[in-house]
Amino acid sequence: METWSANGLGRNWVPLFELPDQSLWRGDVIRLPHHPSIGPHAGPVDLLLFELWGYDRILGLMMTKGYKAGMPWIYLPPESQGPNRLSLETAWLRENWNRWFCYRDFPDELDAPVPLPKDGVLVRRNSSPAPRLKVP
């Protein structure tokens, strides 16, 4: 298991599909073994879970490095979230992986999207649940 340290705190990469049902929060990172826009010959890519400001309860994933760093890669549907919380649920990811996580420019022979492999997908927990803020 790969580990890194920030401010003395150890952060671990954990296989996403070995996690029990959990909530991922903004700031958490999902590492794909292959770049969804470049293809299986490309190295891994990290996707940051972010909250879309100015819109109510929308989460997305954005690239953290390379040409598309800082650009949204995908906006997630409301059903991906936990009840009454702005989180991405690992149970939803497992059930909907083949539909939402596909190579962008590499369809199969029937022109259907090809799902990204699940093997080697990692997650790094960087955050904790956001507090319930009361806006006046």
N, C-alpha and C positions, 0 to 999 in steps of 0.2 A: 504494500500500500504506500503510495507516494505521500510525503508529508512536507509541509513548509511552515515557516514560523513568521509571525508578524507581531511585533511588540511583545515578544516572549510567549505568545499563545500559539500552541500547535494547532494546525488546521489539517484535517485529513481528507483525502479523496476517498469516497466510498462508492462501490458499484451501485448505481441507481436502482437497478432491478432486484437488488438484494435487500433494499430498505423495506421495512414494514410500511403499512399505510401511515404516511406522515404528510405534514404540510411544509412546503418550501416557501420562503418569504423573499421579498425583494432584497437584492444583494447576494443571494445564493447563486452559485455558478454550476452550470451543467457542461461537462466536457464530452463532446462527441469525438469518437475515434477517427472520423473522416469529415472533411469539410463538405457541407451539403451543396455548395455552389460549385466547387471545383471537382469533386468526385472522390472515389475510393483511393486513388493514388496519392491524395494530399494528406498531410498530417492532421493531427487533432486540432480542434477549434473549441474555444470556451465561449459559452453563451451566458450572459448576465441576466438574471431575472429582474425586471424593472417594472415600476408602476408608472403608467401614463398620466402625467399631471394634467389637470384641466378636464379630465374625463372621469366619470364616476366608475370605480371598480373595474379598471382594465389593466391587465398584466401583459407583458410581452417579454421576448427574449431578444437580446442584441449581441452582436459579435464584440469581442473585447480586443482583438488584435487584427492587424492586416488592413487591406484596402477598405473593407466594410466595417471597420471598428467604429462603434458609436451609432451605427445605423440599426434600426429595428429589423430583425429577421422575421419575426412572427408575432402577431397579436393573438393572445389566447382567448378562447370563448368563455363566457361566464360559467358554463358547466364544469370547467376545469378547476374552479375555486371551491374552497371549503364553505360550509354553511355559515353565513354571517361573518366571514373573514376574507380578507384579501390575500389569498394564498394559492399556490399551485399544489394540487394534491397528487401524490405519487400513485395512488390507485387510478386516477384518471389518466396519468401518463402511461401506465401499463396497458390499460384498456384501449387507448386511442393512439398509441405510438405509430402504427402503420399508416394511419390516416393523416396525421399532422406532421410527422417527422420524416420527410422524403427528400431524395436528391432533387434539386430544383431543375437541372438542365439535362438529366440523364434518364428519360423515360424508357420503359421496356419496349419490346417489339410491337406491342399493341398500343403504344403511346400512353400507357398508364404510368403514374409515378411509382418509383421504386423506393420502398421504405429504407431508411438508414438502419444499419445493423444495431441490435440492442447490446451485443457483446462489446464490452469495453466502454460503455457509457458510464461516466462517473459524476458524482455530485460533491461539491464542497459547500458546507454550511458556513456562511459568513455572518449570518444575521440571526436575530431572534424576532419573535412576533412584534409587530408594530403596535404601539399603544393606541387605544381608542381615543382619538383626539376630538374635543368638542369645539366646534367653530362657532363663534357668536353669530 
